[in-house]
Amino acid sequence: MTKLNQKALASVLGVLIAMALLLFAPAETFHYWQAWVFLAVYGMGSLAITIYLMKRDPGLLERRLRGGPAATALGFVAMLVVPAVDHRFRGSGLPAVVVLAGYVLLAGGFLMVFLVFRENTFASATVEVAREQRVISTGPYALVRHPMYAGSLVWLIGMSLALGSAWGPLVVLVMLPALIWRLLDEEKFLTDNLPGHREYCQRVRYRLLPRVW
């Protein structure tokens, strides 16, 4: 096994352990079935995508292992801790059917991200233009300019519901301006630095949701 693959698998395991601590420590209990199912779905989705990249696109895997913005990481931590604290104090628990819908959205978000990775080997975790990068306009990129952000948003909404707290969706709303700011910043950077991107934006009008925005 290559060092890159070892690093990728260790990253998946490390993130799972960190998320478990951020869920069960604030909740002060392991009797939190929503968290257990969430960790299982997250672990399976992350592992499946990681194994796919290990076999099919190690270059993209290496780019994805680079860290993203700190604000995004802080928001992700809040999305774990806030529902866990809510669970501890038996606050705004969501009905089981809503939680199950969250797992469906979570899996759907993973699928959308996978389709982006399969289509675009340049989908880095940082805003950059890689050597030999070109505009991708096929697959999900034929529908919206930022399918990675669209998939991530579906994933975040699913996560906020899957952990069983009504406060989770509010955390997503707080994170939304930062997500949109990063999307617009990335779009401007690519328009200025990636040949053909301006023309692509003229052909594909919508950023996140077809016929909406």
N, C-alpha and C positions, 0 to 999 in steps of 0.2 A: 504494500500500500504506500502510495506517495505521501510526502510530507503535507502537500496541499490537501489531500483527502483526509489525512489524520486531523489536520487543523479544522477542516470543515465539520467533521463528525464531532470533534471536541467542542466546537462552537455550538452545535445543536444541543448537545448534552448540557453544556454550561448554561445556555439560555433556559433550558427546561428546569434546571436546578434553581437558577436565580428566580424564575417565575414562581416555582413552588414555594420558595422562601417568602416572596413578596405576597403570596396569597395566604398561606397557612399561618405565618407568624402574626400578621395583623388580625387575622380571624381568630387566633388563639384556639384553634381546633382543627382536627383532621376530618371532622364530620361536616364536610362541605362538598357534597356530591357534584355540584355544578363545576367546582374547580377541578375535581378529578377528571371529569369528562372533557372539560376544556383542555387540560394538559394532554390528554390522550389524543384528541383531535389535532391539537397544535403539533404534538410530537410526530404523529403519523404524516401530516401534511408537510412539515419541514423536512423530515427524513426522506420522503418520497422525492421532493424537489431536489434535495441535496444529492441523492444517489443519481438522479437523472443528469444533473450537471456534471457530476464526477465522471460519468460515462460519455456524455455527449458534448459538453462544452466546459472544459476545465478553465478556459480563459475567462469566461463569464463568472464561474464559481470564484475565481481569485478576485475579480473586481467586486463581487457582491460581499466578500468578506471584509472589505474596507468599511469603516464606520460611517454612519450617516450623521445628520445634524444632532447636536445635543438636545435641542428643544424637542425633537421627535422622541428621543429616548426618555426624556423626563415625562412627556405626555403618556408614553407607553407604561411607565412605572405607575403613574397616577391611575391608569385604567385598570391596573391590578389591585393596587392598595385600596382605592376608594370602595369598590364592591366588597373587598375582604372585610374592611372595617364595618361596612353596612351589615354584612352577614353576622359579624360578631355581636352587634347590638340588635340583631333581628329587626332591622328597619324596614326598608321598602322592597321586600321580596317580590319577585315577578312570578306569575303563574308558570307552571311547568311547560305549558304549550308554547309560551313566549320564549322560554329558555331553549327549548328544542328548536324553535325557529332560528334562534341565534346560532346554534350549531350548524344548521343548514347554510346560513349565510357565511359562517366561518369557512366551511368547506368550499362554498362557491367562490369566496374570495381567494382561497388557495388555488382553485382551478383557473381563475382569471389570471393570477400572477404566473402560473405555470405556462399558460398560453402565450403570455408576453415573453417569457424566457425562451420558449421554443421558437418564437418568431424573431427575437431581437437579441443577438449576442452582445450588443453594446449597452444593455440595460444595467448600467453601473449604479452603485449605491450613492455615488457622489456625482455632482454636476460637472461633467467634463466631456471633451471630445477626444475619443481614442484615435490612435493611428489607424488609418484606413476606414474610419467610421463613415457610414453612409446613412441617408434617410431611409427609414423603414416605413412603408406605406401599405403593407399587406396584413392579412389576419386582423387582429383587433385594432391595429393602427389604421385600418381603412374605415373604422367606425368613429373613433375618437382619437385625439392627438396624444392623450395621456392615459392609455389603458392600465398602466401600472398603478397610477394614482386611483383610478376608478376601482380596480381590484382591491387595493389597499383600503379604500373607504368602505367597500362592502365588508371586508375582513374586520375592520375596526367596529363597524356597527354590529356585526355578528358577535364579536368578542364582548361588546358592551352588554348585549342581551344574554349571552351564554353564561355569564358569571352571576346572573340572577338578581341584579340590583338595578333599580330604577335610576340610580345616580350615574350608572355607566354611560347611557346615551348623553347625559349632560357633559361628561368629560369629553366625548367625541365633539360636541358642539364647541367646547372651549378650544380643542385642538384644530378645528376646521380652518380658522383664519391662517394659522401657521402652515397648514397643508396647502392652502390656496396660494399663499405668498411664495412658497417654495416652487409650486407648479409654474406660476407666472415668471418667477426668476429663472427657472430652468428653460422655459420657452423663449425668453428673451436671449439667454445665453446661446441657445442652439440656433436661433434665427441669425444672430450676429456672427457665429463661428462655424456653423455646419452648412456647407453649400447645398442648396436645394431645399432647405427647411422652410424658408419663407414661402416658396411656391407650394410646398406641402400644406402649410397652414391655410393657404388660400383654397386648396382643394378640399381639405377636411375641416369643416367649419367649427365642429364642436370639440370641446376640451375634455369633458368628463362624461356627459350624459347626452346621447343623441337627441336632437330636437329640443334640448333644454339649454345646455351651456357647454 
